[in-house]
Amino acid sequence: MGFSKFLQKRMNSGAKTIVFVIGGAYGFSEEVYSKAQSKIALSKMTFSHQMVRMFFLEQVYRGFSILKGMPYHHE
């Protein structure tokens, strides 16, 4: 639910593009963090990039499904 609110807020701000970047096990350099408008974490655990891509895709799907008014099974 929180991620869907994040997506809605970004879309309402007039952003035409949202870029998500997957960090490595040690995160990003300070230069990358300083350029970011916001940051999110899927978990404090470490996962492979292949796993994170699937996890994140699922969350994007759920977020937009919630925004479209589809039922969310944890409500």
The 8 nearest C-alpha neighbors of each residue, nearest first, counted from 0:
[[1, 3, 2, 4, 62, 65, 71, 61],
 [0, 2, 4, 3, 5, 62, 6, 7],
 [1, 3, 5, 4, 0, 62, 6, 58],
 [2, 4, 62, 6, 0, 5, 1, 7],
 [5, 3, 7, 1, 2, 6, 8, 0],
 [4, 6, 2, 8, 3, 7, 1, 9],
 [7, 5, 3, 9, 4, 8, 10, 2],
 [8, 6, 4, 10, 9, 5, 11, 3],
 [7, 9, 11, 5, 10, 6, 4, 12],
 [10, 8, 12, 6, 7, 11, 14, 5],
 [9, 11, 7, 12, 8, 13, 14, 6],
 [12, 10, 8, 13, 9, 7, 14, 6],
 [13, 11, 9, 10, 14, 8, 7, 15],
 [14, 12, 11, 10, 15, 9, 16, 8],
 [15, 13, 16, 12, 10, 9, 17, 11],
 [14, 16, 13, 17, 10, 12, 9, 11],
 [17, 15, 14, 18, 10, 13, 9, 19],
 [18, 16, 19, 14, 15, 9, 10, 6],
 [17, 19, 16, 20, 35, 21, 15, 36],
 [20, 18, 17, 21, 38, 39, 55, 22],
 [19, 21, 22, 18, 38, 27, 23, 35],
 [22, 20, 19, 23, 48, 51, 52, 26],
 [23, 21, 26, 27, 20, 24, 25, 48],
 [22, 24, 26, 25, 21, 27, 48, 45],
 [23, 25, 26, 45, 22, 46, 47, 27],
 [26, 24, 23, 27, 22, 28, 45, 21],
 [25, 27, 22, 23, 24, 28, 21, 32],
 [28, 26, 22, 31, 29, 32, 25, 23],
 [27, 29, 30, 31, 32, 26, 33, 25],
 [28, 30, 32, 31, 33, 27, 34, 26],
 [29, 31, 33, 28, 32, 34, 27, 35],
 [32, 30, 34, 29, 28, 33, 27, 35],
 [33, 31, 29, 35, 34, 30, 28, 27],
 [32, 34, 30, 31, 35, 29, 36, 28],
 [35, 33, 31, 32, 36, 30, 29, 37],
 [36, 34, 32, 37, 33, 31, 38, 30],
 [35, 37, 34, 38, 33, 32, 18, 17],
 [38, 36, 35, 39, 32, 34, 33, 19],
 [37, 39, 35, 40, 36, 32, 19, 20],
 [38, 40, 41, 37, 2, 42, 19, 5],
 [39, 41, 42, 38, 43, 21, 44, 22],
 [40, 42, 39, 43, 55, 54, 51, 44],
 [43, 41, 44, 40, 45, 46, 39, 51],
 [42, 44, 45, 41, 40, 46, 24, 39],
 [43, 45, 42, 46, 41, 24, 40, 47],
 [46, 44, 24, 43, 47, 42, 23, 51],
 [47, 45, 50, 51, 48, 44, 24, 49],
 [46, 48, 50, 49, 51, 45, 23, 24],
 [47, 49, 51, 50, 52, 46, 21, 23],
 [48, 50, 47, 52, 51, 53, 46, 54],
 [51, 49, 47, 53, 52, 48, 46, 54],
 [50, 52, 54, 48, 53, 49, 55, 47],
 [51, 53, 55, 49, 50, 54, 56, 48],
 [52, 54, 56, 50, 51, 55, 57, 49],
 [55, 53, 51, 57, 52, 56, 50, 58],
 [54, 56, 58, 52, 57, 53, 51, 59],
 [55, 57, 53, 59, 58, 54, 52, 60],
 [56, 58, 60, 54, 55, 59, 61, 53],
 [59, 57, 55, 61, 60, 56, 62, 54],
 [58, 60, 62, 56, 61, 57, 55, 63],
 [61, 59, 57, 58, 63, 62, 64, 56],
 [62, 60, 64, 58, 59, 63, 65, 57],
 [63, 61, 3, 59, 65, 64, 60, 58],
 [62, 64, 66, 65, 60, 61, 67, 59],
 [65, 63, 61, 67, 66, 69, 62, 60],
 [64, 66, 68, 62, 69, 63, 67, 61],
 [65, 67, 63, 68, 64, 62, 3, 69],
 [68, 66, 64, 65, 69, 63, 62, 70],
 [69, 67, 65, 66, 70, 64, 71, 63],
 [68, 70, 65, 64, 67, 71, 66, 63],
 [71, 69, 72, 68, 65, 64, 74, 73],
 [70, 72, 73, 74, 65, 69, 61, 64],
 [71, 73, 74, 70, 69, 65, 61, 0],
 [72, 74, 71, 70, 0, 65, 61, 69],
 [73, 72, 71, 70, 0, 65, 69, 1]]
